[in-house]
Amino acid sequence: MNDAEPDCDLLVVGSGGAGLCAAVTAAHLGLRVIVIEKESVLGGTTAWSGGWMWIPRNPLAQAAGIREPLDEPRRYLRHILGAQYNAERIEMFLAHGPEMVRFHQEHTALSFIDGNAIPDMHGQAPGARTGGRSVCAAPFDAAVLGPELKRLRPQRDILSFLGMSIGGDLRHFLRAGRAVDSAWYVARRIARHGWECLRHGQGTTRMAGNALVAALLKSALDRGVRVLTSHAAIGLMVEQGRIVGVRVRTPTGERELRAARGVVLAAGGFPHDAARREAFFAQPPGGLAHWSAAPAANTGDGLRLAEDAGARIDGGLADPAAWAPVSLVPRADGSVAAFPHLAERGKPGLIAVDRDGARFADEAGDYHSFMRGLFARCAERHAGQPVEAWLVCDHRFQRRFGLGHSKPWPLPLGWHLRSGYLRRGRTLQELAAACGIDAPGLIETVRAYNLHAREGLDPPYGRGGTPYDRMQGDAEHSGPNPCVAPMERGLFYAVRIVPGSLGTFAGLATDVHGCVLDAHNQAMPGLYAAGNDMASIMGGHYPSGGITLGPGLTFGYILAHHAAGQALSVPQVHSSTPELLAA
C-alpha cells in the first residue's frame, strides 16, 4: 500500500451547488477538503440556473405556518414517478432536505427566500400543493469574495441584461416599458450595476443560482477549503479496492491528489458528451440534434472516471435528461447559443405549433412535459424529420412580453429580424411562408384557438387549468384566464424551437448515502456522487421546479456526513405500495 501523506480528507470534483455543499458540510464537520474544477471559473450549471430547490417541509415554509404531513410529498412523488419510485432514496431526501436548509441557515453564508407561493408542476396529481415546498438562494453581494470574485462564473450573457444577474426581479425587467414602478426599479438596478462595475470590474449583486454558488464559495473559503481551478480530473486512484484520490491535469502538468476519506464526483453530468447522448437519448434520434443550456465543459467526466473504476451507470429512467425547448440565437461571431424558453410560453396570446401548423401541448405547462408532447407529436406525424416547432404570437404579445431572446418594448428587434432568429409576417400566411409552416393548417389552428380564447378557454389542452399554469401567466391580464388571449392583430412573429435540456438525469447508481455502486450493486469504498453525476432520484420525471438542485444539495450534505464518519440516520421505508401511474 502507498504510504504517501494524503493531500486532504475529501476531494470534490466539480464546483456546482452539489459539490460545494458537500465541501462546506465536510469542512464544517472537521474534514480537510479540496475542490477541483476543470474550468477557470466556478459554479458549473448551478451558476446559470434559477437557483430554486424543491425541499418539502422546509424551515421557511414551517416558519410561515405551512405544515404538511410527510405522506403528502411522498404521495405526490409516488404518483408522478410511478415505476421509477425508489423508496429508500426518496425517504432519505425527504427526511434530510429540511435539515440541509437549516444547516445553511445556521452555519453558512447562504440565505434563502421562500417559495411559499410556488406550486408543484402537476397540480391535478394526488398530493400536489400550491406552495411551501421550494426555497431559493437569497440575493448575495459577491463583493465579499474579494479577489476570489474573478473566479465566480458570470451570469450567462443571453439570459442577462447588460451583464446583470437577474432572479426574482425578472418581472420588473419585463414590465419596465409599461409600468412606472418597474421602470424605476430597473433604472436603479442599472445604476447600481454600473457603480459595481466601476468598483469591482463586474457586477457584484448576484441572484438565483449565481447567488447560491457565491454564498457557498464564501462559506467554503471561510472554512479553509482549497478551491483549485483549471484542474481537470483524468483518472481515479484505486488501491486495494478503495478510491484514494484523483489524477489531475493542471496548467503545470499532471499530478496526483490523495484523499483519506474519499472522492466526490459532482462534475455536472453529460449534456455535452455526444457519444453518451447517442447511447441514451431516443429523442431526438441519436441525441445528436440536441442543445443543452448547461456549460460546454459538462462532458461526462465524472461518469467516465467512475465507469473506468467499475461503477454502474443507471440509465433505466423515464427520460435521460431534463428536457427544455430552446431556440438558437445567432451571435455576431458566427456562433449560436441555446436560449431556454422557460417563462413566456405561459403568457396569454402565444401558441406552439408543429410544421403542420397544429398545436401539440399545453404551452403554459412545465418545460419537460411540453417537450414530451413535442417528441410524441414528431414521432407520430413527422418521423424522420428534424424535431422542431414554432412559438407564434402577435405584435401585441411580442412588444409586451418579448419572444425568446427578442426583448419587449422599448428594445429594438432589428438584429433578431436580420439574423433570421425572429420571423415576421403581416399575415399568418406570410408568417407561415417565412417559417416553412403549412399555411392553411396554421390559419385554421389560430381560428380555432381564438374562438375559445376570447372567453379565456382552451378546450384542447386546458391551458391555465392548474396553479402552475396560472403562475406562468400574466397576473395583470384583463381576461378571465391569465394564460389565454386571442391572437388577432398582425404583425405576427415566430421563433423556432428545438430539443434542448437543462441537464441530464441518467447518472451513477448510488445508495442512500450517496456512495457509488459497482456492477454488483455494492458500494465502492471511497467514491461518492452528487448533483447530475448521480442518477436522479426523480427517475427521469419532473415533479416540480428545483428537483435537480434540491436533491443535489441534500445528497451533498448527506454524503459529507458519511465521509466524516457521522452517517445520517436512514428512515424506515413507508410500507404503502406505490401507484404505478406516471403523470
C-alpha positions in Angstrom: 0.0 0.0 0.0 1.2 3.5 -0.8 2.1 5.4 2.4 2.1 8.9 0.9 0.6 11.6 3.0 -2.9 12.4 1.8 -3.5 15.9 0.4 -6.9 16.1 2.0 -9.6 14.1 3.6 -12.3 14.7 1.0 -11.7 15.7 -2.6 -14.6 17.1 -4.6 -14.6 17.1 -8.4 -16.8 19.9 -9.7 -17.8 23.3 -8.2 -21.6 23.4 -8.8 -24.1 23.6 -6.0 -24.0 19.9 -5.0 -20.2 19.8 -4.9 -19.8 23.0 -3.0 -22.5 21.9 -0.5 -20.6 18.7 0.1 -17.4 20.6 0.6 -18.8 23.1 3.0 -20.6 20.4 5.0 -17.5 18.2 5.2 -15.3 21.2 6.3 -17.9 22.1 9.0 -17.6 18.5 10.2 -13.8 18.9 10.6 -12.5 17.4 7.3 -9.8 18.9 5.2 -11.4 19.5 1.8 -10.1 20.2 -1.7 -12.5 21.2 -4.6 -11.1 20.9 -8.2 -12.7 22.5 -11.2 -11.5 22.0 -14.8 -12.7 25.4 -15.9 -11.1 28.7 -14.9 -14.4 29.8 -13.3 -16.5 28.3 -10.6 -20.2 27.3 -10.3 -21.0 24.9 -13.2 -24.6 24.7 -14.3 -25.8 26.0 -10.9 -24.4 29.4 -11.6 -26.6 29.7 -14.7 -29.7 28.3 -13.1 -32.7 29.8 -11.4 -31.4 28.7 -8.0 -34.6 27.0 -6.9 -34.5 23.9 -4.7 -37.5 21.7 -4.1 -37.4 20.8 -0.4 -40.8 19.8 1.0 -41.5 20.7 4.7 -38.5 23.2 4.6 -37.9 25.5 7.6 -39.1 28.6 5.7 -42.5 27.0 5.0 -42.7 25.8 8.6 -42.0 29.3 9.9 -44.8 30.7 7.7 -47.2 28.2 9.2 -47.3 25.9 6.1 -47.3 22.4 7.6 -48.0 19.1 5.9 -47.6 15.5 6.9 -44.7 13.7 5.3 -47.0 11.4 3.5 -48.2 14.3 1.2 -44.9 14.8 -0.7 -44.5 11.1 -0.6 -47.9 10.5 -2.2 -47.2 13.1 -4.9 -43.9 11.6 -5.8 -45.3 8.1 -5.9 -47.9 9.2 -8.4 -45.5 11.1 -10.7 -42.6 8.7 -10.5 -44.6 5.5 -10.8 -42.3 2.6 -11.6 -39.2 4.7 -11.1 -40.1 5.5 -7.4 -37.1 4.4 -5.3 -38.5 4.5 -1.8 -35.1 4.3 0.0 -33.6 7.3 -1.7 -36.8 9.3 -1.6 -37.2 8.8 2.1 -33.6 9.9 2.7 -34.2 13.0 0.7 -37.5 13.9 2.4 -36.0 13.3 5.8 -32.8 15.3 5.4 -33.7 18.0 2.9 -35.2 20.3 5.6 -32.2 19.6 7.8 -29.8 20.7 5.0 -31.6 24.0 4.6 -31.5 24.6 8.4 -27.7 23.8 8.4 -27.1 26.5 5.9 -29.3 29.0 7.7 -27.4 28.5 10.9 -23.8 27.8 9.8 -23.1 29.3 6.4 -23.3 32.5 4.3 -26.2 31.0 2.3 -29.6 32.6 3.0 -32.9 31.7 1.4 -36.1 33.2 0.1 -39.2 31.2 0.3 -41.2 29.6 -2.5 -44.4 29.5 -0.4 -46.4 30.6 -3.5 -44.7 28.3 -6.0 -47.0 25.5 -7.0 -46.0 22.0 -8.0 -45.9 21.4 -11.7 -48.6 18.7 -11.8 -51.4 20.4 -9.9 -54.0 17.7 -10.5 -51.9 14.9 -9.2 -52.6 13.5 -5.7 -50.5 15.2 -3.1 -49.7 18.3 -5.2 -49.5 21.6 -3.3 -49.9 25.2 -4.4 -46.8 26.3 -2.4 -44.5 25.7 0.5 -42.1 23.2 -1.0 -39.5 25.4 -2.6 -36.7 27.7 -1.5 -34.2 29.8 -3.5 -30.9 31.4 -2.7 -31.4 35.0 -1.5 -29.5 37.8 -3.4 -25.9 37.8 -2.4 -23.3 40.6 -2.5 -20.3 38.8 -4.1 -18.0 41.8 -3.3 -17.3 39.9 0.0 -15.4 37.4 -2.1 -12.6 39.9 -2.6 -10.0 38.7 -5.1 -11.9 35.4 -5.5 -14.7 37.3 -7.2 -12.9 36.9 -10.6 -13.2 33.1 -10.3 -17.0 33.2 -10.0 -18.8 32.3 -13.2 -20.7 35.3 -14.5 -24.3 35.3 -15.4 -24.9 33.7 -18.9 -24.9 36.5 -21.4 -28.0 35.6 -23.3 -30.0 35.3 -20.1 -28.9 38.6 -18.6 -29.4 42.2 -19.4 -26.2 44.4 -19.6 -24.5 41.6 -17.7 -26.6 41.9 -14.7 -27.6 38.9 -12.6 -31.4 38.6 -12.7 -33.5 36.4 -10.5 -36.8 37.1 -8.8 -36.8 40.6 -10.2 -37.3 39.4 -13.8 -40.9 40.6 -13.6 -39.7 44.2 -13.3 -37.5 43.9 -16.4 -40.4 42.6 -18.4 -42.7 45.4 -17.3 -40.2 48.3 -17.4 -41.6 49.6 -20.7 -45.2 49.9 -19.5 -45.1 50.3 -15.7 -43.6 53.2 -13.8 -42.7 51.2 -10.7 -40.8 48.6 -12.8 -39.1 51.3 -14.9 -37.9 53.0 -11.7 -36.7 49.6 -10.3 -34.8 48.7 -13.5 -33.2 52.2 -13.6 -31.9 51.8 -10.1 -30.6 48.3 -10.9 -28.7 49.6 -13.9 -27.2 52.5 -12.0 -26.2 50.1 -9.2 -24.7 47.7 -11.7 -22.7 50.4 -13.3 -21.3 51.5 -10.0 -20.4 47.9 -9.1 -18.6 47.5 -12.4 -16.6 50.7 -11.8 -15.5 49.5 -8.3 -15.0 45.8 -8.9 -14.8 45.3 -12.7 -18.1 43.4 -12.8 -21.5 43.4 -11.1 -21.5 42.0 -7.6 -25.2 41.8 -6.9 -25.8 38.1 -7.6 -29.2 36.4 -7.7 -30.7 33.0 -8.4 -28.1 30.2 -9.0 -25.3 32.7 -9.2 -26.1 33.8 -5.6 -26.2 30.2 -4.5 -22.7 29.5 -5.8 -21.3 32.8 -4.5 -22.6 32.1 -1.0 -21.4 28.5 -0.9 -18.0 29.6 -2.2 -17.7 32.2 0.5 -18.6 29.6 3.1 -16.1 27.1 1.7 -13.3 29.6 1.7 -14.1 30.7 5.2 -13.7 27.1 6.3 -10.3 26.6 4.7 -11.5 24.6 1.7 -8.9 24.7 -1.1 -10.5 25.5 -4.4 -8.4 24.8 -7.4 -9.5 26.0 -10.9 -8.1 24.7 -14.2 -7.6 21.3 -12.6 -9.2 18.5 -14.7 -9.7 15.1 -13.2 -8.4 12.5 -15.6 -8.4 9.3 -13.5 -9.3 7.8 -10.2 -6.6 6.3 -8.0 -7.6 2.8 -6.7 -5.6 0.9 -4.0 -6.8 -2.4 -2.5 -10.3 -1.8 -3.9 -10.7 1.7 -2.4 -10.7 5.0 -4.2 -7.9 7.0 -2.6 -7.5 10.0 -4.9 -7.6 11.5 -8.4 -5.0 12.1 -11.1 -5.3 15.7 -12.2 -4.3 17.7 -15.3 -3.2 21.1 -14.2 -1.7 24.1 -16.1 1.7 23.0 -15.0 1.3 19.3 -15.8 -0.2 16.2 -14.3 -0.3 15.5 -10.6 -1.9 13.2 -8.0 -4.2 14.4 -5.2 -4.7 11.8 -2.5 -7.9 11.9 -0.3 -8.0 9.9 3.0 -11.8 9.7 3.2 -12.8 9.6 -0.4 -13.7 11.4 -3.7 -17.0 13.1 -4.6 -17.9 13.2 -8.3 -20.1 16.3 -9.0 -18.9 17.3 -12.4 -22.3 18.1 -13.9 -23.5 15.0 -15.9 -23.1 14.5 -19.6 -25.1 17.1 -21.5 -22.2 17.8 -23.9 -20.9 14.2 -24.3 -22.1 13.4 -27.8 -21.3 9.7 -27.5 -23.2 9.2 -24.3 -26.1 11.2 -25.6 -26.2 9.0 -28.7 -26.4 6.0 -26.4 -29.1 7.3 -24.0 -31.3 9.7 -26.0 -34.1 8.2 -28.0 -35.3 11.7 -28.7 -34.0 13.5 -30.6 -33.0 10.4 -32.5 -29.4 9.5 -31.6 -29.2 12.6 -29.3 -27.2 14.5 -31.9 -29.5 17.4 -32.7 -29.6 18.4 -29.1 -28.7 21.8 -27.5 -28.1 22.0 -23.8 -28.2 25.2 -21.7 -25.5 23.7 -19.4 -21.9 24.9 -19.7 -19.9 23.3 -22.6 -17.4 21.8 -20.1 -20.1 19.4 -18.8 -18.8 16.5 -20.9 -19.5 13.5 -18.7 -16.1 13.4 -16.9 -17.4 12.1 -13.6 -19.3 9.2 -15.3 -16.3 8.1 -17.3 -13.9 8.2 -14.3 -16.3 6.1 -12.3 -17.0 3.6 -15.1 -13.3 3.1 -15.6 -13.1 2.1 -11.9 -16.0 -0.3 -12.1 -19.1 1.8 -11.3 -22.6 1.3 -12.7 -24.5 3.8 -14.7 -28.2 3.9 -14.0 -29.9 4.6 -17.4 -33.3 3.0 -16.6 -35.0 6.3 -16.2 -38.2 7.5 -17.8 -36.1 10.2 -19.5 -32.3 10.6 -19.5 -32.4 14.4 -19.3 -34.4 17.4 -18.1 -36.0 18.4 -21.4 -36.5 22.0 -22.3 -37.4 23.8 -25.5 -34.6 26.1 -26.7 -34.2 28.5 -29.6 -30.8 29.0 -31.4 -29.6 32.6 -31.1 -27.0 33.7 -33.7 -24.1 35.6 -32.3 -22.1 38.3 -34.1 -19.0 36.0 -34.3 -21.0 33.4 -36.2 -21.6 31.0 -33.3 -25.0 30.2 -31.8 -26.3 29.9 -28.3 -29.2 27.9 -26.9 -31.9 30.1 -25.2 -34.2 28.1 -22.9 -37.9 29.0 -23.2 -39.0 28.7 -19.6 -41.1 31.8 -19.0 -43.0 33.4 -21.9 -44.9 30.2 -23.0 -47.5 30.7 -20.3 -48.3 34.3 -21.1 -51.6 35.0 -22.9 -51.6 35.2 -26.7 -48.9 32.7 -27.7 -49.3 29.2 -29.2 -46.8 26.5 -30.2 -47.3 24.6 -33.5 -45.6 21.9 -35.5 -44.7 22.1 -39.2 -48.4 21.3 -40.0 -49.4 24.4 -38.1 -51.1 22.3 -35.4 -50.8 22.6 -31.6 -49.5 19.7 -29.6 -49.3 20.6 -25.9 -50.4 22.9 -23.1 -47.9 25.7 -23.8 -48.1 27.0 -20.2 -47.2 23.7 -18.7 -43.8 22.7 -17.5 -41.0 22.6 -20.0 -40.3 18.9 -19.5 -43.9 17.9 -20.3 -44.0 20.3 -23.1 -41.1 18.6 -24.8 -42.5 15.2 -24.2 -45.6 16.4 -26.1 -43.4 17.6 -29.0 -41.4 14.4 -29.1 -44.6 12.4 -29.2 -46.1 14.5 -32.0 -42.9 14.3 -34.1 -42.7 10.6 -33.7 -46.3 10.2 -34.7 -46.6 12.6 -37.6 -43.1 13.7 -38.6 -40.9 10.6 -38.3 -37.6 11.0 -40.0 -37.7 14.8 -40.0 -36.0 17.2 -37.6 -37.7 17.6 -34.2 -38.8 21.2 -34.2 -41.8 23.5 -33.6 -42.6 27.2 -33.6 -43.7 29.6 -30.9 -46.2 32.0 -32.6 -47.6 35.3 -31.3 -48.8 38.7 -32.5 -47.3 42.1 -32.3 -49.0 43.0 -29.0 -47.6 39.9 -27.3 -44.0 40.4 -28.6 -43.9 44.1 -27.5 -45.4 43.3 -24.1 -43.5 40.1 -23.1 -40.8 39.5 -25.7 -40.4 36.3 -27.6 -37.3 34.2 -26.7 -34.2 36.3 -26.9 -36.0 39.1 -28.6 -36.9 41.6 -25.8 -40.1 43.5 -25.2 -40.6 47.2 -26.0 -38.7 49.6 -26.0 -35.8 47.3 -27.0 -35.3 47.0 -30.8 -36.0 43.9 -32.9 -33.7 44.7 -35.8 -30.8 42.3 -35.1 -33.2 39.4 -34.4 -35.1 40.0 -37.7 -31.9 40.4 -39.8 -30.3 37.3 -38.4 -33.4 35.2 -39.0 -33.8 34.3 -35.4 -37.2 36.1 -35.3 -39.6 35.6 -38.2 -42.3 38.1 -39.0 -45.3 38.4 -41.4 -48.0 40.9 -41.9 -50.5 38.0 -42.1 -50.5 34.4 -40.8 -50.0 33.3 -44.4 -46.8 35.4 -44.7 -45.5 34.1 -41.4 -46.1 30.5 -42.4 -44.2 31.0 -45.6 -41.3 32.6 -43.6 -41.2 29.6 -41.3 -41.9 26.7 -43.6 -45.2 26.0 -41.7 -48.3 24.7 -43.6 -50.3 28.0 -44.0 -53.8 26.5 -44.1 -53.0 24.5 -41.0 -51.7 27.5 -39.1 -54.6 29.7 -40.1 -57.2 27.1 -39.0 -55.3 26.5 -35.7 -55.3 30.2 -34.9 -59.0 30.5 -35.8 -60.0 27.6 -33.6 -57.8 28.9 -30.7 -59.2 32.4 -31.0 -62.8 31.1 -30.9 -62.4 29.9 -27.3 -59.6 32.3 -26.2 -61.9 35.2 -26.3 -63.7 33.6 -23.4 -60.4 32.6 -21.7 -60.9 28.9 -22.6 -58.7 26.2 -24.1 -60.7 23.0 -24.6 -58.0 21.0 -26.4 -55.3 21.4 -23.7 -56.8 23.1 -20.7 -54.3 25.9 -20.7 -54.5 27.8 -17.4 -56.1 24.9 -15.7 -53.5 24.3 -12.9 -51.9 26.6 -10.4 -48.6 26.2 -12.1 -50.0 27.3 -15.4 -51.6 30.3 -13.8 -48.3 31.3 -12.1 -46.7 31.3 -15.5 -49.4 33.5 -16.9 -49.9 37.3 -16.7 -51.4 38.4 -13.4 -52.2 41.8 -14.9 -54.1 40.3 -17.9 -57.7 41.7 -18.0 -59.3 38.5 -19.3 -60.7 35.6 -17.3 -57.6 33.3 -17.8 -54.1 34.7 -17.2 -52.7 32.2 -19.8 -55.1 32.7 -22.6 -55.8 35.6 -25.0 -56.7 35.7 -28.7 -54.1 36.4 -31.4 -55.9 38.8 -33.8 -53.7 41.6 -34.9 -50.7 41.4 -37.2 -47.8 41.8 -37.4 -47.3 38.1 -36.4 -44.0 36.7 -35.1 -42.4 33.3 -34.6 -39.3 31.7 -33.2 -38.2 28.1 -34.0 -37.7 25.8 -31.0 -35.6 22.6 -31.0 -34.8 19.9 -28.4 -32.6 21.0 -25.5 -32.1 20.3 -21.9 -31.2 21.9 -18.6 -29.0 19.0 -17.6 -29.0 15.2 -17.6 -30.9 12.7 -15.3 -29.1 9.5 -16.1 -26.0 9.0 -14.0 -24.1 6.9 -11.5 -26.1 4.5 -9.4 -25.8 5.4 -5.7 -27.1 4.2 -2.3 -28.9 6.2 0.3 -25.6 7.9 1.5 -24.5 8.9 -2.0 -22.0 6.1 -2.2 -21.4 5.0 -5.8 -22.4 1.4 -6.6 -20.5 -1.1 -8.7 -21.8 -3.6 -11.3 -22.7 -5.9 -8.4 -24.7 -3.2 -6.6 -22.1 -2.9 -3.9 -20.9 0.4 -2.6 -17.4 1.4 -3.8 -15.4 2.4 -0.8 -14.2 6.0 -1.0 -16.4 7.0 -4.0 -19.4 9.3 -3.8 -21.6 11.1 -6.4 -23.9 14.1 -6.2 -25.7 16.5 -8.5 -26.1 15.5 -12.1 -23.3 12.9 -11.8 -25.7 10.9 -9.5 -28.7 9.3 -11.2 -31.7 11.5 -10.4 -33.8 10.3 -7.5 -36.8 11.5 -9.6 -36.3 8.6 -12.0 -36.3 10.8 -15.1 -39.5 12.7 -14.3 -40.0 16.3 -13.5 -42.4 16.8 -10.5 -41.6 20.4 -9.7 -39.1 23.2 -10.3 -35.9 22.7 -8.3 -35.9 18.9 -8.4 -32.2 19.0 -9.6 -30.7 21.4 -7.1 -32.9 20.3 -4.1 -31.7 16.7 -4.1 -28.3 17.7 -5.3 -27.6 19.9 -2.3 -29.3 17.4 0.0 -27.2 14.4 -1.0 -24.1 16.6 -0.9 -25.0 17.2 2.7 -25.7 13.5 3.3 -22.6 12.1 1.7 -20.4 14.6 3.6 -21.6 13.2 6.9 -21.0 9.7 5.7 -17.4 10.6 4.6 -16.8 12.2 8.0 -17.9 9.0 9.8 -21.1 10.6 11.0 -23.6 8.9 8.7 -27.1 10.4 8.9 -30.0 8.1 10.0 -31.7 6.1 7.3 -35.5 6.4 7.6 -37.7 3.4 7.6 -39.3 2.9 4.2 -43.0 3.6 4.2 -44.9 0.4 3.6 -47.6 1.7 1.1 -47.5 0.3 -2.4 -46.5 2.9 -4.9 -49.1 3.6 -7.6 -47.6 2.8 -11.0 -49.3 5.7 -12.7 -46.7 8.2 -14.1 -48.1 11.6 -14.8 
